[in-house]
Amino acid sequence: MTKLVYFAWVRERIGKGEEVIELDPEIVTVSDLLAHLKTRGEEYAAALEYENVIRVAINQEHVEHDAFVKGATEIALFPPMTGG
């Protein structure tokens, strides 16, 4: 099982801060995961509409979208950080 954690407007659009899912064998990379999540309903599709801006951390380490998800215990999804 893998814990997914959502931050900022990703969390707001999905409607929850976290969930635990079983990663299907065909979900190999972060890109695969994002594509899969977009099929889970309108709220996921809205949150991940512009997936290229979504930042990802696997086990609290920032990764690119081509990173492998196998063995991940936690995957965090968040929008770009802004300064201020």
Rosetta blueprint (number, residue, H / E / L):
1 M L
2 T E
3 K E
4 L E
5 V E
6 Y E
7 F L
8 A H
9 W H
10 V H
11 R H
12 E H
13 R H
14 I H
15 G L
16 K L
17 G L
18 E E
19 E E
20 V E
21 I E
22 E L
23 L L
24 D L
25 P L
26 E L
27 I L
28 V L
29 T E
30 V H
31 S H
32 D H
33 L H
34 L H
35 A H
36 H H
37 L H
38 K H
39 T L
40 R L
41 G L
42 E H
43 E H
44 Y H
45 A H
46 A H
47 A H
48 L L
49 E L
50 Y L
51 E H
52 N H
53 V H
54 I L
55 R E
56 V E
57 A E
58 I E
59 N L
60 Q L
61 E E
62 H E
63 V E
64 E L
65 H L
66 D L
67 A L
68 F E
69 V L
70 K L
71 G L
72 A L
73 T L
74 E E
75 I E
76 A E
77 L E
78 F E
79 P L
80 P L
81 M L
82 T L
83 G L
84 G L
